[in-house]
Amino acid sequence: MIKKINVPVSHQGLHDITASVKTVVSDASLEDGLCTLYIQHTSASLLIQENYDPSVRIDLENWLNRLVPENNNLYTHTLEGLDDMPAHIKSALTAVSISIPVIDGQLALGTWQGIFLWEHRHHVSTRQVLIHLA
């Protein structure tokens, strides 16, 4: 089964999509299998990370922004804005797909793990994530 979810995003950063993915898994009545997520964009990515302490997200965002700064004179791809080429680099350094086992009808996430869409652009309205359950 393949389902597409639309994720509203209004700013750069980590957006928790765990509840949306859990709903898709629950609705599918899959007992045991694999949930694969794939983001259909080149300037955003997916991540499994701690969902308890929000400072983890802030630190990750700050670290990646420092690693891949905007306004670098090395970038030639600037037609879509100063955040576009850095967003492509950030996406290349992170993941566009992740897989999570489904056991007894539940995502096999750890206690403090959440699923995040990592938006690398400043102004976006919606991102699409494909969820494949098998």
ZAMARGU-4260 file (C-alpha; in steps of 0.2 Angstrom, whole numbers, plus 5000, padded with zeros to 4 digits):
<rodrens>
0) 5000/5000/5000 | 5006/5018/4996 | 4999/5033/5004 | 5004/5051/5001 | 5003/5064/5015
5) 5004/5082/5013 | 5014/5091/5027 | 5011/5110/5029 | 5027/5119/5033 | 5029/5138/5035
10) 5047/5139/5040 | 5064/5131/5040 | 5067/5118/5053 | 5061/5101/5060 | 5043/5097/5059
15) 5036/5082/5068 | 5026/5070/5057 | 5026/5055/5069 | 5007/5056/5072 | 5002/5057/5054
20) 5013/5042/5050 | 5006/5032/5064 | 4988/5036/5058 | 4992/5029/5041 | 5000/5013/5049
25) 4985/5011/5060 | 4972/5013/5046 | 4982/5000/5035 | 4980/4987/5048 | 4997/4980/5044
30) 5002/4968/5058 | 5020/4966/5054 | 5031/4973/5040 | 5040/4989/5035 | 5035/5007/5033
35) 5046/5016/5021 | 5045/5035/5019 | 5051/5045/5005 | 5050/5064/5003 | 5047/5070/4985
40) 5058/5086/4986 | 5076/5090/4983 | 5077/5104/4997 | 5070/5095/5012 | 5073/5078/5020
45) 5068/5065/5033 | 5075/5061/5050 | 5072/5050/5065 | 5077/5060/5080 | 5073/5063/5099
50) 5056/5070/5101 | 5056/5074/5119 | 5068/5089/5122 | 5065/5102/5108 | 5083/5109/5111
55) 5089/5094/5101 | 5080/5101/5086 | 5087/5118/5089 | 5105/5112/5091 | 5103/5101/5075
60) 5096/5115/5065 | 5110/5127/5071 | 5123/5115/5067 | 5118/5111/5049 | 5115/5130/5046
65) 5133/5133/5052 | 5140/5119/5041 | 5130/5124/5026 | 5128/5143/5026 | 5117/5154/5015
70) 5125/5168/5005 | 5141/5159/5000 | 5149/5166/4985 | 5153/5148/4979 | 5135/5145/4975
75) 5130/5148/4956 | 5112/5141/4958 | 5104/5157/4965 | 5089/5159/4954 | 5076/5152/4967
80) 5083/5162/4982 | 5098/5163/4993 | 5092/5148/5003 | 5089/5136/4988 | 5107/5130/4985
85) 5110/5127/5003 | 5094/5118/5005 | 5100/5106/4991 | 5116/5103/5000 | 5108/5100/5016
90) 5096/5087/5008 | 5111/5079/5000 | 5119/5077/5017 | 5104/5070/5026 | 5091/5057/5020
95) 5076/5058/5008 | 5070/5041/5013 | 5069/5031/5030 | 5062/5014/5034 | 5054/5009/5051
100) 5049/4991/5055 | 5031/4988/5060 | 5028/4976/5074 | 5011/4971/5081 | 5003/4985/5071
105) 5014/4998/5078 | 5029/5008/5072 | 5045/5001/5081 | 5051/5018/5086 | 5061/5019/5102
110) 5055/5028/5117 | 5061/5045/5113 | 5061/5044/5094 | 5050/5054/5082 | 5049/5056/5063
115) 5053/5073/5057 | 5052/5082/5040 | 5067/5093/5039 | 5063/5108/5029 | 5078/5117/5023
120) 5070/5132/5014 | 5063/5147/5023 | 5046/5149/5014 | 5037/5134/5009 | 5018/5129/5011
125) 5017/5110/5008 | 5028/5095/5006 | 5023/5078/5000 | 5029/5062/5009 | 5025/5045/5002
130) 5022/5031/5014 | 5025/5013/5008 | 5019/4999/5019 | 5023/4981/5015
</rodrens>
